[in-house]
């Protein structure tokens, strides 16, 4: 054992980290600024002849809040992935052995993509959308663009957020589904080995012969 490695871990733990968490922080900060800028918009109401409809502001607020919720979920998912990193390594290796995949890294790569940069571009794009929203609102408040142009610009930007959020959540869904699939394969392999071993026990075989489905019994009787 390397005593230097041991001492570092003993003193402060592994300190696992993902640069994606920094991108999430930056993106969340920009979304917060964008939300603050939306709240500065004047609402059109008598006697005002200009301004932005309250319904439009509500839609903007909801869209930014949804994007912020997505970044918060991203942080939680990545932190959980970091905590489970050794479980992911072990499970991927075990399934590789079960399925004779030798040194393939496919399962591990697909299981941990979110902590190694797979969602970074989506997060950066969300931040860019928020930045553009802030800029357009500033232009409007300075009188550089009118109400109609502002709403058109912001509508286009809002439309960009949905597919970006979906792409991030799709990555999380993929990782969760793969985690469950690997877990099922490991448990199935363990149970298959136990079943074959128990079948050689006359008492266990008598019980299993009454309770197992026909296809499994047929395979066991054929051993």
SULCORDA-V429220 format. One record per residue. RES is the residue in one small letter. SS is DSSP state (h for helix, s for strand, l for the rest). PSI is psi in whole degrees, -180 to 180 (* if undefined). Layout:
res:ss:psi
RES:SS:PSI
RES:SS:PSI
This chain:
res:ss:psi
x:l:136
x:l:112
x:h:-29
x:h:-44
x:h:-44
x:h:-45
x:h:-40
x:h:-47
x:h:-40
x:h:-39
x:h:-39
x:h:12
x:l:-174
x:l:-32
x:l:37
x:l:140
x:l:159
x:l:126
x:l:-22
x:h:-31
x:h:-35
x:h:-39
x:h:-39
x:h:-44
x:h:-46
x:h:-42
x:h:-43
x:h:-41
x:h:-42
x:h:-37
x:h:-38
x:h:-41
x:h:-40
x:h:-41
x:h:-40
x:h:-37
x:h:-35
x:h:-38
x:l:-14
x:l:-11
x:l:136
x:l:136
x:s:132
x:l:124
x:l:143
x:l:137
x:l:8
x:l:135
x:l:-14
x:l:166
x:l:-175
x:s:134
x:l:142
x:h:-35
x:h:-37
x:h:-43
x:h:-39
x:h:-41
x:h:-41
x:h:-46
x:h:-44
x:h:-40
x:h:-45
x:h:-37
x:h:-38
x:h:-41
x:h:-38
x:h:-40
x:h:-36
x:h:-42
x:h:-35
x:h:-43
x:h:-36
x:h:-44
x:h:-43
x:h:-44
x:h:-43
x:h:-40
x:h:-39
x:h:-40
x:h:-39
x:h:-41
x:h:-33
x:l:16
x:h:-38
x:h:-34
x:h:-42
x:h:-43
x:h:-47
x:h:-46
x:h:-43
x:h:-43
x:h:-41
x:h:-43
x:h:-35
x:h:-43
x:h:-41
x:h:-43
x:l:11
x:l:48
x:l:2
x:l:-121
x:l:22
x:l:137
x:l:6
x:h:-48
x:h:-46
x:h:-41
x:h:-45
x:h:-26
x:h:-25
x:l:19
x:h:-35
x:h:-26
x:h:-4
x:l:19
x:l:2
x:l:-28
x:l:2
x:h:-47
x:h:-36
x:h:-42
x:h:-43
x:h:-38
x:h:-38
x:h:-43
x:h:-42
x:h:-41
x:h:-44
x:h:-41
x:h:-42
x:h:-36
x:h:-45
x:h:-44
x:h:-46
x:h:-40
x:h:-39
x:h:-42
x:h:-41
x:h:-46
x:h:-24
x:l:-2
x:l:16
x:l:-25
x:l:158
x:l:-180
x:h:-46
x:h:-46
x:h:-41
x:h:-48
x:h:-36
x:h:-46
x:h:-47
x:h:-36
x:h:-43
x:h:-39
x:h:-41
x:h:-42
x:h:-27
x:h:-24
x:h:-41
x:h:-52
x:h:-30
x:h:-45
x:h:-43
x:h:-40
x:h:-40
x:h:-48
x:h:-32
x:h:-38
x:h:-44
x:h:-43
x:h:-41
x:h:-44
x:h:-42
x:h:-44
x:h:-41
x:h:-41
x:h:-46
x:h:-37
x:h:-44
x:h:-42
x:h:-44
x:h:-41
x:h:-41
x:h:-45
x:h:-39
x:h:-41
x:h:-44
x:h:-43
x:h:-38
x:h:-44
x:h:-41
x:h:-41
x:h:-43
x:h:-39
x:h:-42
x:h:-28
x:h:-23
x:l:-8
x:l:117
x:h:-40
x:h:-44
x:h:-40
x:h:-40
x:h:-44
x:h:-45
x:h:-31
x:h:-23
x:h:-16
x:h:-22
x:l:152
x:l:157
x:h:-38
x:h:-39
x:h:-42
x:h:-41
x:h:-43
x:h:-40
x:h:-39
x:h:-26
x:l:-4
x:l:*
